[in-house]
Amino acid sequence: MAETAAFQDAVTVRPAVPADAQPLGTWGAELIALHHQFDAERFIGAGSATPSKYASFLEREIGRPDAVVLVAEDHGSLVGYVYAAHEGRDYMSLRGPAGVIHDLFVDPARRGEGIGRSLLEAAIYDLKSKGAELLVLSTAYRNEAAQSLFAAVGFRPTMIEMTHWTNKRRPQE
């Protein structure tokens, strides 16, 4: 998707600062809720404390040398974020060191404008500059819009997670 001149003039991608943590925590909770909507049996839901807990987590990640926390900003208002990290070997994931993109979120009112792609490309650039050669991410099976974006940027499917509950009732959270 080509960026328009208006997009380039209005939206910038920059490193997050601690003052950004609260809105990012709210969006992190929305991301959790979205996954829960996709599959309530697989994904945990967001509770009333989730925004502040997630904000605290991201605030700790901001400025960590191996972490990438970027925000998209439009005339002083945040419109999206990406959180990623350069991580070491992970035997459970059967991979060597990699840049792992954990979160990508764009304000629902601003989706389809190229903001997600700009955040993703900026995160890829930062992860490469931290030495990541392999980049990985996970996406909900039903999140076809995200999968389209990731494929357009060069990601390809490599794993399928499958779930099974051993009893008919889901455990209480």
Phi, psi and omega per residue, in radians:
M1 nan 2.155 -3.137
A2 -1.358 2.444 3.091
E3 -1.392 2.513 3.090
T4 -1.570 2.820 3.103
A5 -1.055 -0.645 3.134
A6 -1.097 -0.727 3.110
F7 -1.070 -0.843 -3.096
Q8 -1.076 -0.604 -3.138
D9 -1.322 -0.569 -2.981
A10 -1.666 -0.739 -3.011
V11 -1.807 2.244 3.064
T12 -2.141 2.624 3.046
V13 -1.893 2.257 -3.107
R14 -2.504 2.825 3.043
P15 -1.102 2.460 3.080
A16 -1.217 2.656 3.047
V17 -2.114 2.802 -3.106
P18 -0.903 -0.585 3.131
A19 -1.123 -0.317 3.115
D20 -1.418 -0.221 -2.957
A21 -1.040 -0.719 -3.085
Q22 -1.089 -0.900 3.096
P23 -1.096 -0.585 3.113
L24 -1.172 -0.627 3.077
G25 -1.088 -0.697 3.088
T26 -1.098 -0.768 3.127
W27 -1.187 -0.625 3.067
G28 -1.037 -0.707 3.089
A29 -1.150 -0.663 3.086
E30 -1.125 -0.651 3.109
L31 -1.127 -0.738 3.076
I32 -1.075 -0.805 -3.136
A33 -1.091 -0.676 3.113
L34 -1.076 -0.793 3.112
H35 -1.109 -0.690 3.101
H36 -1.065 -0.671 3.083
Q37 -1.133 -0.649 3.119
F38 -1.108 -0.714 -3.076
D39 -2.795 1.588 -3.072
A40 -1.144 -0.389 3.107
E41 -1.350 -0.430 -3.095
R42 -1.705 -0.772 -2.994
F43 -1.766 2.409 3.089
I44 -1.154 2.744 3.070
G45 -1.630 2.926 3.081
A46 -1.636 2.395 3.078
G47 -1.840 -3.122 -3.099
S48 -1.133 -0.465 -3.141
A49 -1.552 -0.153 -3.062
T50 -1.011 -0.804 -3.127
P51 -1.002 -0.769 -3.115
S52 -1.259 -0.643 3.099
K53 -1.150 -0.734 -3.136
Y54 -1.215 -0.636 3.072
A55 -1.059 -0.759 3.116
S56 -1.088 -0.729 3.109
F57 -1.065 -0.876 -3.109
L58 -1.155 -0.588 3.104
E59 -1.084 -0.646 3.068
R60 -1.184 -0.579 -3.115
E61 -1.310 -0.516 -3.127
I62 -1.082 2.152 3.130
G63 1.547 -0.150 3.063
R64 -1.174 2.294 -3.001
P65 -0.961 -0.614 -3.108
D66 -1.593 -0.060 -3.092
A67 -1.732 2.686 3.058
V68 -2.229 2.016 3.039
V69 -2.231 1.929 -3.101
L70 -2.107 2.616 3.067
V71 -2.161 2.645 2.968
A72 -1.789 2.324 -3.058
E73 -2.250 2.384 3.114
D74 -2.172 1.901 3.137
H75 0.842 0.812 3.077
G76 1.541 -0.109 3.126
S77 -1.903 2.324 3.096
L78 -1.271 2.414 -3.131
V79 -2.208 0.005 3.103
G80 3.031 2.957 3.094
Y81 -2.678 2.830 3.003
V82 -2.385 2.445 3.072
Y83 -2.210 2.240 -3.132
A84 -2.577 2.951 3.103
A85 -2.678 2.597 3.007
H86 -1.560 2.015 -3.017
E87 -2.076 2.732 -3.132
G88 -1.379 -3.004 3.133
R89 -0.950 2.458 3.141
D90 -2.358 1.775 -3.088
Y91 -1.186 -0.507 3.122
M92 -1.204 -0.539 3.100
S93 -1.631 -0.027 3.119
L94 1.005 0.787 -3.135
R95 -2.489 2.745 3.029
G96 -1.449 -2.903 3.112
P97 -0.958 2.493 -3.080
A98 -2.753 2.739 2.917
G99 -1.498 2.164 -3.081
V100 -1.976 2.078 3.093
I101 -1.578 1.986 -3.052
H102 -1.608 -0.789 -3.070
D103 -2.324 2.450 2.927
L104 -2.480 2.085 -3.082
F105 -2.441 2.332 3.056
V106 -2.175 2.384 3.078
D107 -0.811 2.202 -3.089
P108 -0.929 -0.555 3.138
A109 -1.253 -0.230 -3.082
R110 -1.995 0.125 -3.138
R111 -1.197 2.613 3.125
G112 1.546 0.093 -3.127
E113 -1.776 0.003 -3.116
G114 1.622 0.057 -3.117
I115 -1.171 -0.785 3.125
G116 -1.042 -0.750 3.123
R117 -1.117 -0.728 3.120
S118 -1.097 -0.746 3.093
L119 -1.105 -0.784 -3.129
L120 -1.092 -0.799 3.136
E121 -1.126 -0.647 3.101
A122 -1.169 -0.689 3.106
A123 -1.138 -0.729 3.102
I124 -1.038 -0.797 3.120
Y125 -1.025 -0.828 -3.129
D126 -1.131 -0.723 3.124
L127 -1.123 -0.717 3.081
K128 -1.073 -0.694 -3.135
S129 -1.194 -0.347 3.081
K130 -1.573 0.060 3.072
G131 1.754 0.045 -3.128
A132 -1.259 2.210 3.038
E133 -1.770 -0.628 3.095
L134 -1.773 2.348 3.063
L135 -2.096 2.370 3.122
V136 -2.349 2.736 3.035
L137 -2.737 2.869 3.050
S138 -2.137 2.628 3.088
T139 -2.478 2.595 3.112
A140 -1.056 2.452 -3.116
Y141 -0.940 -0.659 -3.089
R142 -1.532 -0.018 -3.101
N143 -1.552 1.297 -3.061
E144 -1.180 -0.568 3.116
A145 -1.100 -0.779 3.115
A146 -1.137 -0.739 -3.139
Q147 -1.060 -0.662 3.094
S148 -1.102 -0.789 3.114
L149 -1.065 -0.850 -3.089
F150 -1.071 -0.725 3.110
A151 -1.122 -0.697 -3.127
A152 -1.115 -0.456 -3.137
V153 -1.603 -0.113 3.040
G154 2.015 0.033 3.082
F155 -1.360 2.634 3.096
R156 -2.320 2.628 3.121
P157 -1.151 2.411 3.102
T158 -2.335 -0.347 -3.127
M159 -2.442 2.648 2.980
I160 -2.219 2.106 3.056
E161 -1.457 2.403 3.088
M162 -2.192 2.491 -3.115
T163 -2.137 2.713 3.106
H164 -2.711 2.210 3.053
W165 -1.601 2.323 -3.109
T166 -1.389 -0.232 2.997
N167 -2.283 2.848 -3.017
K168 -1.236 -0.419 -3.122
R169 -1.710 2.360 3.070
R170 -1.289 2.417 3.116
P171 -1.065 2.623 3.094
Q172 -1.256 2.513 3.140
E173 -1.515 nan nan
